[in-house]
Amino acid sequence: MAILAPMMDLPTYSAEEPLADERMEAKGLQLFVKRDDRIHPFISGNKWRKLKYQLEDARRLKKTHLVSFGGAYSNHLLALAAATARYGFKSTAFVRGEEVNPPNDTLFLCRQFGMELIFVPRTRYRVDKMGLWQEHFGSDPQAYLIDEGGRSPLAVKGCAELVTELASRYDHLFVACGTGTTLAGIVNGIATGGTGGAPPRAEGVAVLKNAGFLQQDIRDASASDHPFRLHLDFHQGGYAKTPAPFLAWMQEFHKNHGLLLDPVYTGKMMYAIFELASQNYFSPGSRILAIHTGGLFGLLGMRARWQGDGTWPA
Ligand SMILES: Cc1ncc(COP(=O)(O)O)c(C=O)c1O
């Protein structure tokens, strides 16, 4: 029987660090990074913010088994596996696609944390998540469902706290958007006056192609009419697409700054900020905060795309 650890004992404080770069300085801009990636090695970035109220809710309802969905490289599943192990829940994940042996690093670690994995053919996964949940857990009173990517109103509530924690004032807050939940929380945090003074602009960088639908999703999830800006042109070809020039840009960034990004989320966000700066999107003097939402296992998951001899895949 697992020992239930107290909830909320994971500090969410993360530093806001300046990132010196001559391309930014040349435009008169100041760039900072909020190091949410440092919250925890596996429950990293926005993941703890998204999960913590859901875990509390599950415990309040006396549920002992958390169930969720994700791809084989899902940062969300890894975070959930680590968090459930830490707080004494069982966990099961429906994983998109056939099982591959040996498992990749993400799924290997999920299993280390005791998560049970159920592999689901892509066609069924795409259209029938609720059917899967019903089939396996519909009559299990201990089971608690957490949506893919951790999306939930409770996740929005957790992400809003990021804004109230800010130690300094910024003109722009940038975050990578998958489901848009994290941005919705940030919009709420700003709307409720978390920052004091002139509010920053909430700006999301969509990592999916054709993600215009997120505009409404974020609006609905945030339940506020506070403005935000969604950048739709920095997906690099689509979800998890990583063209060679983008990988080369990321490698330069890692080398120059000693700060790792992942190619699916934070890399695309950071690339967008530099690209927008080069297009004079920001007024001189602006203070820009990039939120590092963690997910660095995504980088390891794609290491085959960085060939060791320095050549790039076609
Ligand atoms: C590292 C990382 N950053 C950003 C996001 C996007 O978060 P959201 O789905 O809340 O938009 C994710 C989502 O899974 C993620 O893993």
The ligand as an ORCA input file, in Angstrom:
! r2SCAN-3c Opt
* xyz 0 1
  C       6.914     21.274    -22.776
  C       5.535     21.722    -23.116
  N       5.315     23.030    -23.330
  C       4.103     23.499    -23.657
  C       3.032     22.645    -23.795
  C       1.712     23.201    -24.225
  O       0.807     23.246    -23.193
  P      -0.744     23.419    -23.472
  O      -1.254     22.091    -23.951
  O      -1.285     23.794    -22.154
  O      -0.900     24.450    -24.501
  C       3.198     21.281    -23.567
  C       2.030     20.414    -23.695
  O       1.894     19.321    -23.552
  C       4.486     20.795    -23.220
  O       4.725     19.482    -23.006
*
